[in-house]
Amino acid sequence: MRHRHMAGTFSRAMVILLALVTGPVWSAESWDMAAAYPAKDYITSSYIAFAKGVTKHSGGGLKIKVHPSGSLVKGAEIFNAVESGRVAIGGLIIGAHAMEDPVFGLDTVPFLATDVDAAWELYQVSKNALAYALKKRNMHLLFTAVWPPQGLFVNKEVASLADMKGVKFRAYDNNTERVARLAGAIPIQTEATEIKQAFSSGAAESMISSSATGVFYKMWEHVEYFYEGNAWYPKSVVVVNLDAWNGLDGITKEVLVEQATIAEKAVWEAMVPADDNYKKTMTYNGIKVRPTRSKLRKEFKKIGETLSREWAEAAGDTGKQIIEDFDP
Ligand code: PCA
């Protein structure tokens, strides 16, 4: 704990030192936005619509350019890049940072929110805690985007966990890695941009992800099945470096907040129809989209219970309060 704190202090000191030497890499007029997923993915599309809205409604006073597919910063590094000010703004999967603050991992606790309304409710009751935790890491929360429910992509029929034993599994964060381990699979963590390579080389044979990712990485070229899980709805957060945020004038801040509200509403509403379309595309291309078999679902619920317990222990009083306030 002490070491982590010291490491944090040290890296923050380095960042300040670097900024003093080189100055910030962004200006008040022009921001580059780091994004991990493809431009046409509905999540990244929402960032692009948001960026256009800000550019337009600030009369060009603040231009935001989105860099998709990890082209500016790799997905796993966006958090640190925004925190340190290497980029002014970024969109990232927040559950991947549960190690840094348990509140970041709330939306990856399996079976807590099992439909989009519950996921929205969970977000509402945890929003202040989320924004506060981000502020402590030098970031301002603008909005969130919800991913479709997570399901299992796999190259064979799976009726129970026994079928997952020893299966190579691509994980996108520590949570999915932990699920894989508890399921007896063999996880490797990769960026989404490395999915095709992982599956073509045989390093991965399965993964838990969504229909969106299934379509953009043409998973029909690698697997036969997509088992729908509806166990959790991860969120991406759009965050601004706090110094970049504080450097804006009041009117520009208002424009950002307004456009963030519009983008958030649109992307949350877009999720269900987008998911339906992505599943149709997968089916059309030959993936068998199936409900999870009841035995597997039961076994998976057990894994969910373990993860929930672990999360509650780590999240302490803040976590307890959120769970108490959550009434789906
Ligand atoms: N796709 C992302 C994370 C959540 C999702 O549905 C991925 O697989 O990297």
Boltz pocket constraint, residues with backbone or C-beta under 6 A from the ligand:
constraints:
  - pocket:
      binder: B
      contacts: [[A, 93], [A, 147], [A, 148], [A, 150], [A, 172], [A, 190], [A, 191], [A, 192], [A, 208], [A, 209], [A, 210], [A, 211], [A, 212], [A, 213], [A, 234]]
      max_distance: 6.0
